[in-house]
């Protein structure tokens, strides 16, 4: 472990295992959160003592469920979880951070610039807004962390995922219960094959619990496609 100021969690060996030669970038992000993140009210004053274990590592291991080279949209990212640790650990991914609050997107823009994260884009807005759907939609994967119960989270996430893409939400141990409770509502918005998966097994303790689903075409998708085709035909006349 590295030496850190009193009250801050030192870098664990697992960070090197997960981030490899980009671990210094992850540590720089921890430094920013520990100082400016607390001062600007983006994380609580007790969080620097557990940033690595509670926030950074469990966000980064989401990448275990995401294949190479995909476009990932992280909704309700807040101070950047899981999107920024994921983007640091996986520079092959194109990560879009969606957050409605200006003070948070200002912070995220500064972090992206300071860490030179060229695979990260920050968008201000709510996932359900038309302009966010236009700019962040068609994602291969939509992810999130502690944003909302599954029924609402699926309703916000599904429209941003391309058909055949994946929903990968970082959830708590009640993830299986959420599937049982909300499976019907989730299916209505086009997410099926819901399952849970542990990420970081043998590397972090406890492992992260992921709730995963596949985006399928819905009747609403077919109607939208038909409307788009009719508009295209009218323009071509």
C-alpha positions in Angstrom: 0.0 0.0 0.0 1.1 3.6 -0.6 1.4 6.3 2.1 -1.5 8.7 2.3 -2.6 11.7 4.4 -4.2 10.8 7.7 -7.9 9.8 7.3 -7.5 8.6 3.7 -7.5 5.0 2.6 -4.2 3.9 1.1 -4.0 2.3 -2.3 -4.5 -1.5 -2.0 -2.7 -4.1 -4.1 -6.0 -4.9 -5.8 -5.8 -1.5 -7.4 -2.6 -2.5 -9.3 -4.2 -5.8 -10.3 -7.2 -4.0 -11.7 -5.7 -0.8 -13.2 -2.3 -2.1 -14.2 -0.1 0.6 -15.6 -3.0 3.1 -15.3 -3.1 2.9 -11.5 -1.5 6.3 -11.1 -4.5 7.8 -13.0 -6.9 6.1 -10.6 -4.9 7.4 -7.7 -5.0 10.9 -9.1 -8.8 10.6 -9.3 -8.9 9.5 -5.7 -6.8 12.6 -4.8 -9.2 14.9 -6.6 -12.2 13.2 -4.9 -10.6 13.4 -1.4 -9.9 17.1 -1.7 -12.2 18.9 -4.1 -14.9 16.2 -4.1 -15.4 16.7 -0.4 -15.1 20.5 -0.5 -17.7 20.7 -3.3 -20.2 18.4 -1.6 -19.9 15.6 -4.2 -18.9 13.0 -1.6 -19.3 12.9 2.1 -16.5 13.8 4.5 -16.1 10.2 5.6 -15.7 8.8 2.1 -11.9 9.5 1.7 -11.4 6.8 4.3 -13.0 4.2 2.0 -12.8 5.5 -1.6 -10.7 2.6 -3.0 -12.7 -0.1 -1.3 -16.2 1.3 -1.5 -16.2 3.3 -4.8 -13.2 3.0 -7.1 -12.5 -0.8 -7.2 -16.1 -1.9 -7.2 -16.8 0.4 -10.1 -13.8 -0.6 -12.2 -14.6 -4.3 -12.0 -17.9 -3.7 -13.9 -15.6 -4.0 -16.9 -15.5 -7.7 -16.4 -19.0 -7.9 -17.9 -18.2 -5.6 -20.9 -16.4 -6.9 -24.1 -13.7 -4.9 -25.8 -14.2 -1.7 -27.8 -17.8 -0.9 -26.9 -19.7 2.4 -26.3 -20.9 2.6 -22.7 -23.3 5.1 -21.3 -23.3 5.7 -17.6 -26.5 7.3 -16.3 -26.8 9.3 -13.1 -23.0 9.1 -12.7 -22.8 11.7 -9.9 -19.1 12.1 -9.0 -18.2 9.6 -11.8 -19.2 6.1 -10.6 -18.9 3.7 -12.2 -18.0 5.5 -15.4 -14.6 7.1 -14.5 -13.0 4.1 -12.8 -14.3 2.0 -15.7 -12.8 4.4 -18.3 -9.5 4.4 -16.5 -9.3 0.6 -16.3 -10.6 0.1 -19.8 -9.2 2.7 -22.2 -10.6 0.6 -25.1 -14.2 1.7 -24.1 -15.9 4.9 -25.2 -17.6 6.1 -22.1 -20.4 8.7 -21.9 -21.2 10.1 -18.5 -24.8 11.4 -18.1 -25.6 13.6 -15.1 -28.4 16.2 -14.6 -26.7 18.5 -12.0 -24.5 21.3 -13.3 -22.1 21.3 -10.3 -21.5 17.6 -10.9 -20.9 17.9 -14.7 -18.6 20.9 -14.1 -16.6 18.7 -11.7 -16.6 15.8 -14.2 -15.4 18.0 -17.0 -12.5 19.1 -14.9 -11.6 15.5 -13.9 -11.7 14.4 -17.5 -9.5 17.3 -18.6 -7.0 16.9 -15.7 -6.6 13.2 -16.2 -6.7 13.5 -20.0 -9.3 10.8 -20.3 -9.8 11.0 -24.1 -12.3 8.1 -24.0 -14.8 10.0 -21.8 -17.6 12.4 -22.8 -19.7 14.3 -20.2 -23.3 15.2 -21.0 -25.6 17.2 -18.7 -29.2 16.1 -18.6 -31.6 13.3 -17.6 -31.5 10.0 -19.3 -35.1 10.3 -20.5 -34.6 13.7 -22.2 -34.7 13.7 -26.0 -31.4 15.4 -26.5 -29.7 12.9 -24.2 -31.4 10.1 -26.2 -30.0 11.7 -29.3 -26.5 12.1 -28.1 -26.1 9.1 -25.8 -28.5 6.6 -27.3 -27.6 3.6 -29.4 -25.1 2.5 -26.7 -23.8 -1.0 -26.6 -24.0 -1.0 -22.8 -25.8 1.2 -20.3 -24.5 1.1 -16.8 -25.3 2.8 -13.5 -24.6 2.6 -9.8 -27.2 3.0 -7.0 -29.5 5.2 -9.1 -33.0 3.9 -8.6 -35.0 0.7 -8.1 -34.9 -1.7 -11.1 -38.3 -0.7 -12.6 -37.5 2.9 -12.9 -33.8 2.3 -13.8 -34.8 0.0 -16.6 -37.3 2.6 -17.9 -34.6 5.2 -18.1 -31.9 2.9 -19.4 -33.6 0.8 -22.1 -34.2 3.6 -24.6 -30.5 4.4 -24.6 -29.4 0.8 -25.4 -29.3 -0.5 -29.0 -31.3 -3.6 -29.7 -29.0 -6.5 -28.8 -27.0 -4.4 -26.3 -26.7 -4.9 -22.6 -27.9 -3.4 -19.4 -25.2 -3.7 -16.7 -26.2 -2.1 -13.4 -24.1 -2.1 -10.2 -26.5 -3.2 -7.5 -26.5 -4.5 -4.0 -27.1 -8.0 -2.7 -30.9 -7.5 -3.2 -30.4 -7.6 -7.0 -32.1 -11.0 -7.3 -35.1 -9.8 -5.3 -35.4 -6.8 -7.6 -35.5 -9.1 -10.6 -38.3 -11.1 -9.0 -40.2 -8.0 -8.1 -39.8 -6.0 -11.4 -39.3 -8.6 -14.1 -42.6 -7.8 -15.8 -42.1 -4.0 -15.8 -38.6 -4.5 -17.1 -39.7 -6.8 -19.9 -42.2 -4.1 -21.0 -39.4 -1.7 -21.8 -37.4 -4.3 -23.7 -35.0 -5.8 -21.2 -35.0 -9.6 -20.9 -32.8 -12.5 -19.7 -32.2 -10.7 -16.4 -29.5 -12.3 -14.2 -27.0 -11.4 -11.5 -23.2 -11.8 -11.6 -20.4 -11.2 -9.2 -17.4 -9.1 -10.5 -14.0 -8.9 -8.9 -14.2 -12.3 -7.2 -10.8 -13.1 -5.7 -9.7 -9.5 -6.2 -12.0 -7.3 -4.1 -13.9 -8.2 -0.9 -16.8 -8.2 -1.2 -17.2 -8.6 -4.9 -19.5 -6.3 -6.8 -23.0 -7.5 -7.7 -24.1 -6.8 -11.2 -27.6 -7.0 -12.6 -27.5 -7.8 -16.3 -30.1 -7.8 -19.0 -30.4 -7.9 -22.8 -32.2 -5.2 -24.9 -34.7 -6.6 -27.3 -37.0 -4.9 -29.8 -40.4 -3.8 -28.5 -43.6 -2.7 -30.2 -42.7 0.9 -29.5 -39.4 0.4 -31.3 -41.1 -1.0 -34.3 -43.6 1.9 -34.4 -40.7 4.4 -34.1 -38.8 2.7 -36.9 -41.9 2.8 -39.1 -42.4 6.6 -38.4 -38.8 7.2 -39.3 -39.2 5.3 -42.5 -42.3 7.3 -43.4 -40.5 10.6 -42.7 -37.5 9.5 -44.9 -39.8 8.5 -47.7 -41.6 11.9 -47.6 -38.3 13.7 -47.7 -37.1 11.7 -50.7 -40.2 12.6 -52.8 
